């Protein structure tokens, strides 16, 4: 493989906190040189003037539906969607059929992903056997096996039994395992379809109160505080959840949190004519919640943006609102939507957005070089994205690599595109058109 | 081609549209008093009644209204049909479309189903009740009944009493009453009222205190299921605080009207003596239903020009 010279990009590196124009030379899958005026001779040159070069993104929360629901998504389509969205690595959630609760299952899945050679896969294992909420799964064995599971979750449902959650946090702390909470009290959310309040009243649908999330956020923070375990709160959606995370961090609790692009951009007011592409769990909340989540992302209370990519079969989503499943796809729309709405909208710096897509999730998961991260420095693995921040275009879900078309941003005018994804020094998405001049 | 017109919820109509619909219903009510109760207005049109929930009263009312206008009527009742074989709402819509149906009257247990149908067929959609969301023709027939009994409704006060939270009748009814300038109260325990404010609606928990303000007392059906959900401790307790009986009627304004969408739970939300009293308009509501639905079908299926009823 010839050396690859990425020439003339604006290099924005959240790991180093740097933002400067430079050439980047990639050799044998790693970054070999960063500087100005690097020689072109004998090298493959990717013209990148006018583009931003950043570390490739890390997806903390995706549903790739394998095994068991390959009609909705496969490792192949899901990891291809990741590359198109600028992600070099993806954590997949274990609510599959069967669930990912056993070393053999997680190892098999990890091996299949390696063979595909697309984005890297980090398998999230179940907290409890069968995701039934009763007995701990073999957390240590999953961590020790070939798949090296780092994080555990019963995502899709909260762990209702506080005693089990406490044991999980205690037990996993022995090997630094991360416990990912799906904060939802099913007794409070039961039967709900949209946020309880203005939306549920206007639409005549059953409501899911903010409290259904908040009581479990509060509980899990207390459990993490007492056990010293590492807790990550998935897809928080309310102002009060964000406030509780902020206070917990100030107290020194080992807690991190993620937010999805849809909860940062959309509110319950956008649901409109019962389009099930707006049906997700947790539900879209109020504009005040959206504002609070943006503030929490800005000030670092929320560590990462994760898409909660949840593809569903078209027939399953084309149903009456109550009958359609929760969830929306997100990996291919995340960057352009967030760039347009938050960075262009003046709410977030480009640096902070990129940090929430790269360094933030890496810190949550405890990933370090050479697995992932380190930034755009000599010796780091060349997992990179080139971003065209000027391009204005319209999101078209029918052209996604994901099998899922359930995207609330379909048809939305966006700005900024992942022009090129480079994985291990190889261009794996885009890169044909060269850079933008001027 | 003219834009398709639908009646999905009462706010598809502005105040003028509501008034015109009620005026038209009055002329159809006159037709219904003739020896030959039929006009040729919708001859050649086909109306499908698509009922995913049992509702004899509403289905018969729509069926009769369509027939009085000389339309052809198809009845599709979900329990005895393709739904049991797993056919989706979308496929059913496409089937009706292929049959060239002009209008679909839909009753469905899930809120929003009529909005989905609108996306999937070219037919005019009339919402005959979706989940706990909307029931616009019920709201119209209720307004019709109030207007016939009380005259001008501007400034009058109506109380919707009981399970407002789960009631599509109340949801559309409150909007309709607000639209014609009425004051609206929602009366019930906090667990049975909507979890957010409804514009222009005052929430009241003390039924007896509210009664002296009311020109119309609109009693809602109390479902046993709500007790099973724990929203009220017992039907006995509910009855004690929220049943409309003769004694409570004594506190209401003179000439106050009692209404109920039916079917009534006598002895629960309404005492038998009240249901049968002359101030109760329950059967008048049923009669009004046919005339109002004739007006809706006639307006939407091209019988009336220049309506504002465009959804």
Interface residues (C-beta under 8 A of the other chain):
Chain A: X196 X197 X198 X200 X201 X203 X204 X205 X206 X207 X209 X273 X274 X315 X318 X319 X320 X321 X322 X323
Chain B: X88 X89 X90 X108 X109 X110 X111 X112 X113 X115 X116 X119 X130 X131 X132 X133 X134 X168 X171 X194 X195 X196 X198
